[in-house]
Amino acid sequence: MSRQNTWVVPFVAVFLGTGCAADLVVEQVNINWVAPDKSVEATITNIGNQDAGEFLVYFNGDEFPVSRNRRPQIRHTVTGLGAGASITLAADFTPLAHPDNSHLANVYGITVLADPKKMVGESDEENNTDRGLTNLPVVELHDSADALVPENPTPPNTTRIPILFVHGHNLNEAMDQGFNYRKNWQQPLDYSILLKLPSFKIALDLPQNANLGVEPYYIRFQDQNRSITEDAAEIGEAVSRILRRHDDSGATQVKVVIIAYSKGTMSTRWYLNNMMPASQPVSEFIAISPPNHGLQASTNVTPSSLALRQLNNGFDDQCSVFNEVESMNFIETLNGHAIADTMTSTAQGPQFHAEAPGSRADGTAPNQGVLYVALYANNNRDVVGGGTPSGDCQGRVVARNLAQNAENIEVSEIPGFTDLGVHANAVHTPEIICLALHAAIHHGAPAPGLTCPTQTVDGRQVPVIPLP
């Protein structure tokens, strides 16, 4: 919810006694997607204390772009499953390959749903799904010392909170030769002796912040022009790698905090919407200057970049269509509602739940879902917009997350004379760094009006984050 509105939601509780019903869960999804095989196995377990009657199991091929015809799906009928029993089902997708679905080339993951038709009365109807990726991407992940984190990393001697920093788009270098993650998160931004801005790394390295208990990780995307969905897949692998490093056995149930900037916020949202496993390994998602409802980028910057055309929702700044399936209505599809909904109103509500799926309300425990926090400039000063309609021909250029549980915080202290200048400065602004790190270590949205004391370092005001 925003700082300006309080939402009162009617709540009806239905209590089921422990052991009074069946409870079907998808325990593991194993995928073999190496040519010529395209097969999947999944184990369904009844963890309840009553037998389950007949139910269906769907194996859905998650696609991008989505096929108009012959969307890949395999269904099984299970005649029953006793309390405490398991069954392993196999699904061979190879016969489903067809020109209408690009011979399964667009399938990036498999989602398995137990009892999608709710034929079985269960004690928990929200734990019936799990998913896996068909291809594990090669990910470039750096630790706090800027060293590469290997695929099977050695566990660190730490119980710190892992934070994954996801950088924004590198407009000037198609293959990110200048290492944009360093520019966004590690290096300061100095304009003159009168305007010197810090970075997240400078704040984390501040002696006064030594007890924050944070273990930072930085992902790097090299190809700046590819699909946002490819970045999202790498975010998923980065999260998995971090979890293997911090909690390989799963005994401590470590969760990752994601702090993302600009395009990186949309890559993260695609991961959270479409690729995150049912275990929900992310506790907080903090979005800085997010183009939540798209951009209005001019055609002189979009021709070579599929990612920017996707952020434009598949249309140019004058709303002429790009005529490509990979970008057409990309933002609308991600948000789960008509793009034009924000042309006249940006009020939050339950109808916009797809903007923050699996979210939890502020004040609830991290194991209850993902807390969504959006930080952006006040008065629509950023190129991504702000909290009110922008006047765009599609309703784009709105940073506000409209989901009911989302926390939106407008920040007035971001400097800049142009919308692009404000956007570039946001991730280096002390107040943004303060609010983002406070949300991460406190596992909750910052209180209204929160400010952090600062320490002067080389002429820059570096925030000191209050401890929990």
VOPAGU-2260 file (C-alpha; in pm, 1 decimal, decimal comma):
REM VOPAGU-2260
SITE   aa  ch    i         X         Y         Z
SITE  MET   A    0       0,0       0,0       0,0
SITE  SER   A    1     109,1     355,9     -44,6
SITE  ARG   A    2     198,9     604,8     219,7
SITE  GLN   A    3    -107,1     810,8     127,6
SITE  ASN   A    4    -373,1     542,8     153,9
SITE  THR   A    5    -488,6     295,5     416,0
SITE  TRP   A    6    -675,5      -7,9     292,2
SITE  VAL   A    7    -918,5    -199,5     509,5
SITE  VAL   A    8    -972,1    -548,7     374,1
SITE  PRO   A    9   -1249,6    -773,7     503,1
SITE  PHE   A   10   -1108,2   -1104,6     621,7
SITE  VAL   A   11   -1288,7   -1430,0     671,6
SITE  ALA   A   12   -1099,5   -1711,8     840,7
SITE  VAL   A   13   -1185,1   -2076,1     791,1
SITE  PHE   A   14   -1016,2   -2306,6    1037,9
SITE  LEU   A   15    -941,9   -2665,7     953,3
SITE  GLY   A   16    -823,5   -2883,0    1233,9
SITE  THR   A   17    -486,5   -3046,7    1193,9
SITE  GLY   A   18    -523,9   -3387,2    1034,5
SITE  CYS   A   19    -881,3   -3329,2     919,5
SITE  ALA   A   20    -812,6   -3335,5     546,3
SITE  ALA   A   21    -580,8   -3444,4     271,4
SITE  ASP   A   22    -303,5   -3207,1     160,9
SITE  LEU   A   23    -140,5   -3257,9    -179,1
SITE  VAL   A   24     201,4   -3107,0    -248,9
SITE  VAL   A   25     442,8   -3120,7    -541,7
SITE  GLU   A   26     768,8   -3219,3    -376,5
SITE  GLN   A   27    1013,0   -3212,6    -664,8
SITE  VAL   A   28    1023,9   -3148,6   -1037,7
SITE  ASN   A   29    1303,4   -3315,6   -1236,1
SITE  ILE   A   30    1346,6   -3198,9   -1595,1
SITE  ASN   A   31    1545,9   -3359,6   -1875,9
SITE  TRP   A   32    1537,7   -3113,9   -2165,6
SITE  VAL   A   33    1847,4   -3227,5   -2354,5
SITE  ALA   A   34    1774,7   -3314,1   -2718,1
SITE  PRO   A   35    1615,0   -3534,3   -2825,6
SITE  ASP   A   36    1451,8   -3589,1   -2484,4
SITE  LYS   A   37    1202,6   -3344,3   -2339,5
SITE  SER   A   38    1067,9   -3522,2   -2035,1
SITE  VAL   A   39     967,6   -3432,7   -1681,0
SITE  GLU   A   40     909,1   -3624,6   -1359,3
SITE  ALA   A   41     730,1   -3492,4   -1052,8
SITE  THR   A   42     650,2   -3646,0    -715,8
SITE  ILE   A   43     311,9   -3574,6    -559,6
SITE  THR   A   44     276,0   -3643,1    -186,4
SITE  ASN   A   45     -28,4   -3637,9      36,7
SITE  ILE   A   46     108,0   -3482,0     355,4
SITE  GLY   A   47    -237,5   -3469,5     513,5
SITE  ASN   A   48    -391,0   -3721,7     752,2
SITE  GLN   A   49    -677,6   -3828,2     529,7
SITE  ASP   A   50    -678,3   -4013,4     200,0
SITE  ALA   A   51    -727,1   -3812,1    -117,5
SITE  GLY   A   52    -977,4   -3924,4    -377,4
SITE  GLU   A   53    -937,6   -3885,1    -752,2
SITE  PHE   A   54    -757,8   -3573,1    -875,2
SITE  LEU   A   55    -578,0   -3435,1   -1180,0
SITE  VAL   A   56    -214,8   -3334,1   -1224,0
SITE  TYR   A   57    -115,7   -3086,0   -1494,9
SITE  PHE   A   58     231,2   -3051,1   -1644,6
SITE  ASN   A   59     224,9   -2708,7   -1813,9
SITE  GLY   A   60     496,4   -2586,9   -2047,2
SITE  ASP   A   61     574,8   -2224,6   -1955,6
SITE  GLU   A   62     643,7   -2038,8   -2280,2
SITE  PHE   A   63     773,5   -1707,2   -2400,1
SITE  PRO   A   64     644,3   -1600,0   -2640,4
SITE  VAL   A   65     322,2   -1789,9   -2570,8
SITE  SER   A   66     199,9   -2010,1   -2855,7
SITE  ARG   A   67    -138,8   -1919,6   -2995,2
SITE  ASN   A   68    -207,2   -2284,2   -3073,4
SITE  ARG   A   69     -86,9   -2614,5   -2931,1
SITE  ARG   A   70      31,4   -2479,8   -2596,6
SITE  PRO   A   71     218,4   -2773,6   -2440,5
SITE  GLN   A   72      34,0   -2943,4   -2156,6
SITE  ILE   A   73      19,0   -3301,5   -2029,4
SITE  ARG   A   74    -249,7   -3420,2   -1788,0
SITE  HIS   A   75    -260,7   -3718,9   -1555,5
SITE  THR   A   76    -552,1   -3860,2   -1359,1
SITE  VAL   A   77    -463,4   -4005,2   -1018,8
SITE  THR   A   78    -736,4   -4233,3    -887,1
SITE  GLY   A   79    -643,9   -4166,6    -524,6
SITE  LEU   A   80    -353,6   -4114,0    -285,0
SITE  GLY   A   81    -344,1   -4234,7      72,3
SITE  ALA   A   82    -240,0   -4021,4     366,3
SITE  GLY   A   83     140,2   -4003,7     374,6
SITE  ALA   A   84     173,4   -4171,5      34,5
SITE  SER   A   85     357,1   -4043,7    -274,2
SITE  ILE   A   86     334,3   -4103,2    -646,0
SITE  THR   A   87     587,3   -4010,8    -915,7
SITE  LEU   A   88     445,1   -3915,1   -1253,2
SITE  ALA   A   89     625,0   -3877,7   -1585,5
SITE  ALA   A   90     543,8   -3645,4   -1872,6
SITE  ASP   A   91     703,1   -3679,3   -2216,7
SITE  PHE   A   92     667,1   -3353,1   -2407,2
SITE  THR   A   93     855,8   -3472,3   -2716,1
SITE  PRO   A   94     540,7   -3576,1   -2910,7
SITE  LEU   A   95     393,5   -3229,1   -2851,2
SITE  ALA   A   96     658,1   -3053,2   -3062,0
SITE  HIS   A   97     489,9   -2880,4   -3355,6
SITE  PRO   A   98     553,3   -2576,6   -3578,5
SITE  ASP   A   99     261,9   -2401,5   -3404,9
SITE  ASN   A  100     455,7   -2407,7   -3075,5
SITE  SER   A  101     800,0   -2355,2   -3232,4
SITE  HIS   A  102     883,6   -2721,8   -3166,7
SITE  LEU   A  103     891,6   -2643,0   -2792,4
SITE  ALA   A  104    1180,3   -2398,4   -2838,7
SITE  ASN   A  105     993,8   -2130,6   -2640,9
SITE  VAL   A  106     941,5   -2349,4   -2332,4
SITE  TYR   A  107    1159,0   -2206,4   -2056,2
SITE  GLY   A  108    1008,2   -2397,7   -1764,0
SITE  ILE   A  109     755,9   -2656,3   -1649,3
SITE  THR   A  110     489,6   -2587,5   -1387,6
SITE  VAL   A  111     330,6   -2887,5   -1216,7
SITE  LEU   A  112      -9,8   -2841,2   -1053,8
SITE  ALA   A  113    -167,1   -3102,8    -828,9
SITE  ASP   A  114    -546,7   -3095,7    -815,8
SITE  PRO   A  115    -593,7   -2779,8   -1027,1
SITE  LYS   A  116    -969,6   -2844,0   -1041,2
SITE  LYS   A  117    -992,3   -2868,7    -659,8
SITE  MET   A  118   -1153,1   -3211,1    -670,6
SITE  VAL   A  119   -1001,8   -3290,1    -328,6
SITE  GLY   A  120   -1089,0   -3096,8     -14,8
SITE  GLU   A  121    -751,3   -3000,8     133,3
SITE  SER   A  122    -629,1   -2838,1     452,2
SITE  ASP   A  123    -405,8   -2609,8     241,1
SITE  GLU   A  124    -505,7   -2519,0    -113,2
SITE  GLU   A  125    -204,9   -2291,3    -172,3
SITE  ASN   A  126      82,2   -2544,6    -176,2
SITE  ASN   A  127     -13,0   -2753,2    -480,2
SITE  THR   A  128     235,0   -2611,0    -731,5
SITE  ASP   A  129     603,6   -2624,9    -811,9
SITE  ARG   A  130     809,7   -2544,3   -1118,0
SITE  GLY   A  131    1149,9   -2593,7   -1272,7
SITE  LEU   A  132    1352,1   -2448,3   -1560,6
SITE  THR   A  133    1419,3   -2645,0   -1876,2
SITE  ASN   A  134    1767,1   -2497,3   -1915,8
SITE  LEU   A  135    1986,6   -2367,7   -1636,7
SITE  PRO   A  136    2145,0   -2045,4   -1760,0
SITE  VAL   A  137    2509,2   -1952,8   -1725,3
SITE  VAL   A  138    2510,9   -1677,5   -1465,3
SITE  GLU   A  139    2782,6   -1428,8   -1372,1
SITE  LEU   A  140    2749,2   -1372,3    -998,8
SITE  HIS   A  141    2997,9   -1174,0    -790,4
SITE  ASP   A  142    3043,5   -1173,5    -413,8
SITE  SER   A  143    3132,6    -889,8    -176,8
SITE  ALA   A  144    3498,7    -909,2    -283,3
SITE  ASP   A  145    3390,4    -896,0    -650,9
SITE  ALA   A  146    3504,5   -1255,6    -699,9
SITE  LEU   A  147    3294,9   -1493,3    -909,9
SITE  VAL   A  148    3067,9   -1727,7    -714,5
SITE  PRO   A  149    3101,5   -2080,3    -862,2
SITE  GLU   A  150    2810,7   -2308,1    -949,0
SITE  ASN   A  151    2871,2   -2517,1    -636,9
SITE  PRO   A  152    3006,0   -2258,3    -395,1
SITE  THR   A  153    3179,7   -2321,4     -65,5
SITE  PRO   A  154    2952,4   -2215,8     221,0
SITE  PRO   A  155    3065,4   -1888,0     379,0
SITE  ASN   A  156    3140,9   -1864,9     746,5
SITE  THR   A  157    2849,3   -1631,2     801,1
SITE  THR   A  158    2484,6   -1612,3     894,9
SITE  ARG   A  159    2443,8   -1278,3     720,1
SITE  ILE   A  160    2137,5   -1183,3     516,4
SITE  PRO   A  161    2213,1   -1248,2     147,3
SITE  ILE   A  162    2116,6    -954,4     -74,3
SITE  LEU   A  163    2119,8    -990,3    -452,2
SITE  PHE   A  164    2172,1    -659,6    -633,8
SITE  VAL   A  165    2026,9    -653,0    -987,1
SITE  HIS   A  166    2154,7    -372,9   -1210,5
SITE  GLY   A  167    1975,1    -168,3   -1473,4
SITE  HIS   A  168    2011,6    -132,8   -1849,1
SITE  ASN   A  169    2343,0     -24,2   -2001,3
SITE  LEU   A  170    2222,8     201,7   -2279,9
SITE  ASN   A  171    2568,8     280,6   -2416,9
SITE  GLU   A  172    2732,5     -63,7   -2432,4
SITE  ALA   A  173    2548,4    -352,8   -2596,1
SITE  MET   A  174    2769,5    -612,6   -2424,4
SITE  ASP   A  175    2817,6    -424,5   -2097,0
SITE  GLN   A  176    3188,4    -368,7   -2146,0
SITE  GLY   A  177    3185,9    -116,2   -1860,7
SITE  PHE   A  178    3034,6    -354,2   -1602,6
SITE  ASN   A  179    2709,0    -178,5   -1523,6
SITE  TYR   A  180    2664,7    -356,1   -1190,8
SITE  ARG   A  181    2972,7    -173,6   -1065,7
SITE  LYS   A  182    2842,2     160,9   -1192,4
SITE  ASN   A  183    2501,0     110,2   -1032,7
SITE  TRP   A  184    2595,9     -47,1    -700,0
SITE  GLN   A  185    2965,1      -5,8    -622,0
SITE  GLN   A  186    3106,3     313,8    -768,2
SITE  PRO   A  187    3014,0     665,7    -651,9
SITE  LEU   A  188    2858,6     920,9    -883,5
SITE  ASP   A  189    3040,3    1253,8    -879,5
SITE  TYR   A  190    2926,2    1554,7   -1080,9
SITE  SER   A  191    3124,8    1825,4    -908,2
SITE  ILE   A  192    3265,5    1914,7    -571,4
SITE  LEU   A  193    2914,2    2030,6    -483,2
SITE  LEU   A  194    2733,1    1711,0    -587,5
SITE  LYS   A  195    2902,8    1386,1    -495,6
SITE  LEU   A  196    2678,0    1084,6    -446,4
SITE  PRO   A  197    2768,1     757,1    -271,0
SITE  SER   A  198    2684,8     397,6    -363,3
SITE  PHE   A  199    2536,4      98,0    -187,1
SITE  LYS   A  200    2882,2     -58,5    -156,1
SITE  ILE   A  201    3024,4     255,4       4,1
SITE  ALA   A  202    2738,3     243,8     254,5
SITE  LEU   A  203    2791,0    -126,3     327,5
SITE  ASP   A  204    3165,9     -69,8     372,9
SITE  LEU   A  205    3109,5     213,2     620,8
SITE  PRO   A  206    3242,6     109,2     965,2
SITE  GLN   A  207    2922,6     234,6    1127,6
SITE  ASN   A  208    2729,9     -18,2     913,9
SITE  ALA   A  209    2956,9    -312,6     995,2
SITE  ASN   A  210    2689,7    -480,8    1209,3
SITE  LEU   A  211    2409,7    -479,1     952,9
SITE  GLY   A  212    2463,1    -849,9     890,6
SITE  VAL   A  213    2447,5    -820,6     510,7
SITE  GLU   A  214    2623,8   -1043,0     256,3
SITE  PRO   A  215    2598,6    -867,8     -83,9
SITE  TYR   A  216    2595,6   -1038,4    -423,5
SITE  TYR   A  217    2599,8    -869,8    -763,8
SITE  ILE   A  218    2466,3   -1025,1   -1082,3
SITE  ARG   A  219    2592,6    -910,5   -1421,2
SITE  PHE   A  220    2400,1    -929,3   -1748,3
SITE  GLN   A  221    2629,6    -898,2   -2049,3
SITE  ASP   A  222    2387,4    -886,4   -2342,4
SITE  GLN   A  223    2189,6    -566,6   -2293,6
SITE  ASN   A  224    1960,5    -615,5   -2591,0
SITE  ARG   A  225    1823,5    -964,1   -2528,0
SITE  SER   A  226    1483,5   -1047,8   -2381,4
SITE  ILE   A  227    1407,7    -956,2   -2022,2
SITE  THR   A  228    1300,8   -1317,2   -1972,1
SITE  GLU   A  229    1661,2   -1430,3   -2020,7
SITE  ASP   A  230    1776,3   -1194,1   -1746,5
SITE  ALA   A  231    1499,2   -1335,6   -1527,0
SITE  ALA   A  232    1624,4   -1690,9   -1575,7
SITE  GLU   A  233    1972,0   -1584,0   -1463,9
SITE  ILE   A  234    1824,4   -1418,0   -1156,1
SITE  GLY   A  235    1663,3   -1750,9   -1071,0
SITE  GLU   A  236    1993,6   -1934,3   -1102,0
SITE  ALA   A  237    2168,6   -1664,2    -897,3
SITE  VAL   A  238    1912,6   -1704,3    -617,5
SITE  SER   A  239    1960,4   -2082,3    -625,6
SITE  ARG   A  240    2337,7   -2045,0    -615,1
SITE  ILE   A  241    2318,9   -1807,5    -319,1
SITE  LEU   A  242    2093,3   -2050,4    -133,6
SITE  ARG   A  243    2333,4   -2337,7    -202,9
SITE  ARG   A  244    2609,9   -2127,3     -54,4
SITE  HIS   A  245    2421,6   -2017,3     256,4
SITE  ASP   A  246    2188,9   -2308,4     326,1
SITE  ASP   A  247    2260,3   -2608,4     105,8
SITE  SER   A  248    2062,9   -2844,8     328,5
SITE  GLY   A  249    1764,9   -2613,2     365,0
SITE  ALA   A  250    1781,7   -2654,8     741,7
SITE  THR   A  251    1784,0   -2284,1     827,6
SITE  GLN   A  252    1536,2   -2177,4     556,9
SITE  VAL   A  253    1749,3   -1882,5     446,6
SITE  LYS   A  254    1577,8   -1640,3     210,6
SITE  VAL   A  255    1731,9   -1391,7     -30,7
SITE  VAL   A  256    1656,0   -1019,6     -44,3
SITE  ILE   A  257    1657,1    -871,3    -395,9
SITE  ILE   A  258    1732,8    -502,3    -447,5
SITE  ALA   A  259    1692,3    -409,7    -813,1
SITE  TYR   A  260    1717,1     -93,8   -1019,5
SITE  SER   A  261    1543,1      22,4   -1337,4
SITE  LYS   A  262    1520,6    -256,1   -1599,3
SITE  GLY   A  263    1650,8    -496,5   -1335,9
SITE  THR   A  264    1326,8    -450,5   -1142,8
SITE  MET   A  265    1126,2    -583,5   -1436,5
SITE  SER   A  266    1361,9    -877,1   -1488,3
SITE  THR   A  267    1312,7    -954,7   -1120,1
SITE  ARG   A  268     936,8    -922,5   -1147,5
SITE  TRP   A  269     933,0   -1166,2   -1440,4
SITE  TYR   A  270    1129,2   -1412,4   -1226,9
SITE  LEU   A  271     894,8   -1366,6    -930,0
SITE  ASN   A  272     585,5   -1398,7   -1150,3
SITE  ASN   A  273     688,4   -1687,1   -1372,3
SITE  MET   A  274     999,8   -1866,9   -1248,7
SITE  MET   A  275    1022,9   -1856,0    -870,3
SITE  PRO   A  276     979,0   -2202,8    -714,7
SITE  ALA   A  277     697,1   -2276,4    -473,5
SITE  SER   A  278     937,3   -2255,2    -178,2
SITE  GLN   A  279     945,2   -1876,1    -234,6
SITE  PRO   A  280    1317,5   -1824,4    -163,2
SITE  VAL   A  281    1284,2   -1442,8    -172,1
SITE  SER   A  282    1173,7   -1250,8     137,4
SITE  GLU   A  283    1182,3    -891,0       9,7
SITE  PHE   A  284    1191,0    -733,6    -334,3
SITE  ILE   A  285    1296,7    -369,5    -322,5
SITE  ALA   A  286    1252,0    -193,4    -655,8
SITE  ILE   A  287    1434,0     134,8    -720,2
SITE  SER   A  288    1295,2     350,6   -1003,7
SITE  PRO   A  289    1088,7      63,9   -1146,8
SITE  PRO   A  290     921,0     104,7   -1488,5
SITE  ASN   A  291     629,4     -96,7   -1351,3
SITE  HIS   A  292     391,5      12,5   -1626,2
SITE  GLY   A  293     638,7      57,0   -1907,1
SITE  LEU   A  294     842,0     328,6   -2071,9
SITE  GLN   A  295     781,1     581,5   -2345,8
SITE  ALA   A  296    1127,7     549,6   -2497,1
SITE  SER   A  297    1179,4     714,7   -2833,7
SITE  THR   A  298    1247,0     508,6   -3143,7
SITE  ASN   A  299    1609,0     624,6   -3163,7
SITE  VAL   A  300    1699,0     405,5   -2862,3
SITE  THR   A  301    1473,2     103,9   -2919,8
SITE  PRO   A  302    1571,2     -43,0   -3262,7
SITE  SER   A  303    1863,2    -255,2   -3141,1
SITE  SER   A  304    1723,5    -351,2   -2800,7
SITE  LEU   A  305    1449,3    -609,0   -2757,9
SITE  ALA   A  306    1455,0    -536,6   -2383,3
SITE  LEU   A  307    1370,8    -169,3   -2437,4
SITE  ARG   A  308    1094,6    -257,2   -2682,0
SITE  GLN   A  309     954,5    -491,3   -2418,1
SITE  LEU   A  310     969,0    -210,9   -2161,9
SITE  ASN   A  311     778,2       1,6   -2414,4
SITE  ASN   A  312     509,6    -271,2   -2414,7
SITE  GLY   A  313     579,8    -342,1   -2781,8
SITE  PHE   A  314     486,2       8,0   -2899,8
SITE  ASP   A  315     691,8     318,6   -2971,1
SITE  ASP   A  316     657,3     651,4   -2793,1
SITE  GLN   A  317     366,7     745,5   -3022,8
SITE  CYS   A  318     195,7     407,9   -2964,6
SITE  SER   A  319     272,8     265,7   -3308,2
SITE  VAL   A  320     324,6    -108,9   -3281,2
SITE  PHE   A  321     667,7    -268,4   -3333,6
SITE  ASN   A  322     505,0    -578,9   -3486,5
SITE  GLU   A  323     707,2    -844,5   -3304,7
SITE  VAL   A  324     567,8   -1115,2   -3083,3
SITE  GLU   A  325     850,2   -1096,8   -2824,9
SITE  SER   A  326     763,6    -741,2   -2719,5
SITE  MET   A  327     393,6    -712,8   -2802,7
SITE  ASN   A  328     202,1    -624,4   -2482,1
SITE  PHE   A  329     494,7    -742,4   -2269,5
SITE  ILE   A  330     415,3    -510,5   -1977,7
SITE  GLU   A  331      43,7    -578,6   -2002,8
SITE  THR   A  332     108,6    -952,9   -1988,2
SITE  LEU   A  333     343,0    -918,2   -1691,7
SITE  ASN   A  334      99,5    -699,1   -1498,0
SITE  GLY   A  335    -201,2    -916,5   -1572,1
SITE  HIS   A  336    -438,4    -632,2   -1658,6
SITE  ALA   A  337    -503,4    -384,5   -1938,9
SITE  ILE   A  338    -218,6    -138,7   -1990,1
SITE  ALA   A  339    -472,4     144,3   -2018,8
SITE  ASP   A  340    -592,7      91,0   -1660,7
SITE  THR   A  341    -338,2     350,7   -1545,1
SITE  MET   A  342    -446,7     621,3   -1788,0
SITE  THR   A  343    -690,1     774,3   -1538,7
SITE  SER   A  344    -616,8     617,7   -1199,9
SITE  THR   A  345    -330,7     460,4   -1006,1
SITE  ALA   A  346    -530,0     345,1    -704,2
SITE  GLN   A  347    -412,8      14,1    -558,3
SITE  GLY   A  348    -652,5    -276,5    -529,6
SITE  PRO   A  349    -693,5    -655,1    -524,8
SITE  GLN   A  350    -769,3    -663,6    -898,0
SITE  PHE   A  351    -401,5    -584,7    -960,0
SITE  HIS   A  352    -266,2    -881,8    -763,5
SITE  ALA   A  353     -54,3    -997,8   -1060,6
SITE  GLU   A  354     176,6    -699,6   -1005,1
SITE  ALA   A  355     291,0    -863,8    -680,3
SITE  PRO   A  356     209,6   -1236,0    -687,6
SITE  GLY   A  357     283,7   -1430,2    -372,5
SITE  SER   A  358     317,7   -1105,2    -180,8
SITE  ARG   A  359     276,9   -1053,1     190,1
SITE  ALA   A  360     149,5    -750,3     375,2
SITE  ASP   A  361     395,7    -531,2     559,8
SITE  GLY   A  362     432,8    -643,8     919,6
SITE  THR   A  363     398,3   -1014,4     843,4
SITE  ALA   A  364     680,1   -1267,8     873,8
SITE  PRO   A  365     920,2   -1326,3     581,1
SITE  ASN   A  366     800,3   -1685,2     546,4
SITE  GLN   A  367     452,2   -1556,4     458,2
SITE  GLY   A  368     553,6   -1436,4     112,0
SITE  VAL   A  369     749,7   -1165,8     -67,5
SITE  LEU   A  370     731,4    -805,8      53,5
SITE  TYR   A  371     720,7    -568,5    -244,5
SITE  VAL   A  372     864,6    -219,5    -184,4
SITE  ALA   A  373     890,6      38,7    -464,6
SITE  LEU   A  374    1109,4     349,9    -422,0
SITE  TYR   A  375    1085,6     628,4    -678,4
SITE  ALA   A  376    1101,5    1005,8    -720,5
SITE  ASN   A  377     810,1    1224,0    -620,8
SITE  ASN   A  378     608,6    1436,8    -864,1
SITE  ASN   A  379     668,4    1204,6   -1162,5
SITE  ARG   A  380    1020,2    1347,3   -1203,6
SITE  ASP   A  381    1175,3    1017,0   -1317,9
SITE  VAL   A  382    1165,7     882,7   -1673,8
SITE  VAL   A  383     983,2     577,0   -1533,7
SITE  GLY   A  384     708,1     800,6   -1395,3
SITE  GLY   A  385     582,7     819,8   -1041,2
SITE  GLY   A  386     262,1     767,5    -851,4
SITE  THR   A  387       4,7     935,2   -1077,2
SITE  PRO   A  388    -105,1     896,1   -1441,5
SITE  SER   A  389     153,7    1024,9   -1685,9
SITE  GLY   A  390     -62,6    1117,2   -1984,1
SITE  ASP   A  391     105,3     854,1   -2202,0
SITE  CYS   A  392    -103,0     725,3   -2492,9
SITE  GLN   A  393    -117,8     377,4   -2336,0
SITE  GLY   A  394    -103,1     462,0   -1968,3
SITE  ARG   A  395     266,3     374,0   -1943,3
SITE  VAL   A  396     528,3     564,4   -1739,1
SITE  VAL   A  397     390,3     488,6   -1392,2
SITE  ALA   A  398     634,5     358,8   -1131,0
SITE  ARG   A  399     373,5     282,7    -867,0
SITE  ASN   A  400     296,4     -84,9    -801,4
SITE  LEU   A  401     -81,9    -119,7    -792,1
SITE  ALA   A  402     -99,0    -449,9    -602,7
SITE  GLN   A  403    -280,4    -420,1    -272,7
SITE  ASN   A  404      10,8    -543,7     -60,6
SITE  ALA   A  405     277,3    -337,4    -238,4
SITE  GLU   A  406     446,1     -57,0     -45,1
SITE  ASN   A  407     512,2     254,1    -256,1
SITE  ILE   A  408     740,7     526,7    -122,1
SITE  GLU   A  409     796,2     853,6    -305,8
SITE  VAL   A  410    1135,4    1013,0    -239,3
SITE  SER   A  411    1175,3    1389,0    -274,5
SITE  GLU   A  412    1550,9    1405,9    -214,0
SITE  ILE   A  413    1661,8    1255,1    -547,9
SITE  PRO   A  414    1853,4    1531,1    -732,6
SITE  GLY   A  415    1834,7    1600,8   -1105,2
SITE  PHE   A  416    1719,8    1859,0   -1358,3
SITE  THR   A  417    1584,1    1611,6   -1616,9
SITE  ASP   A  418    1387,7    1288,2   -1592,4
SITE  LEU   A  419    1690,9    1091,7   -1713,3
SITE  GLY   A  420    1911,9    1270,8   -1461,9
SITE  VAL   A  421    1675,8    1187,4   -1176,2
SITE  HIS   A  422    1669,6     826,5   -1294,0
SITE  ALA   A  423    2049,4     799,8   -1301,2
SITE  ASN   A  424    2084,2     960,5    -959,0
SITE  ALA   A  425    1815,4     758,9    -781,0
SITE  VAL   A  426    2026,6     451,1    -711,1
SITE  HIS   A  427    2302,8     671,6    -563,7
SITE  THR   A  428    2082,3     894,5    -348,3
SITE  PRO   A  429    2155,3     856,3      26,3
SITE  GLU   A  430    1784,4     851,3     113,5
SITE  ILE   A  431    1719,3     568,0    -134,1
SITE  ILE   A  432    2013,8     368,7       2,5
SITE  CYS   A  433    1883,9     428,6     354,6
SITE  LEU   A  434    1528,8     312,4     279,0
SITE  ALA   A  435    1632,9       9,4      72,5
SITE  LEU   A  436    1884,3    -128,8     322,3
SITE  HIS   A  437    1651,5     -54,9     613,0
SITE  ALA   A  438    1376,0    -258,3     443,7
SITE  ALA   A  439    1620,9    -542,6     378,2
SITE  ILE   A  440    1759,8    -584,4     729,2
SITE  HIS   A  441    1431,4    -512,9     909,5
SITE  HIS   A  442    1228,1    -733,7     671,4
SITE  GLY   A  443     964,2    -463,7     652,7
SITE  ALA   A  444     877,5    -136,4     484,8
SITE  PRO   A  445    1040,4     171,7     640,0
SITE  ALA   A  446     813,3     378,6     860,0
SITE  PRO   A  447     678,6     700,5     704,1
SITE  GLY   A  448     930,4     980,8     734,7
SITE  LEU   A  449    1222,0     751,5     820,4
SITE  THR   A  450    1561,1     917,8     782,4
SITE  CYS   A  451    1910,0     785,8     843,3
SITE  PRO   A  452    2195,6     980,1     998,9
SITE  THR   A  453    2486,0    1027,5     760,3
SITE  GLN   A  454    2862,3    1014,2     775,7
SITE  THR   A  455    3072,9    1230,5     544,1
SITE  VAL   A  456    3316,8    1021,7     338,9
SITE  ASP   A  457    3525,5    1196,5      70,7
SITE  GLY   A  458    3267,4    1471,7      45,0
SITE  ARG   A  459    2973,0    1231,1      12,9
SITE  GLN   A  460    2691,6    1187,2     261,7
SITE  VAL   A  461    2676,8     814,2     337,6
SITE  PRO   A  462    2376,0     685,4     534,2
SITE  VAL   A  463    2414,5     498,7     861,4
SITE  ILE   A  464    2138,3     237,5     873,9
SITE  PRO   A  465    1957,8     190,8    1208,7
SITE  LEU   A  466    1989,4    -165,3    1336,2
SITE  PRO   A  467    1685,2    -384,9    1409,5
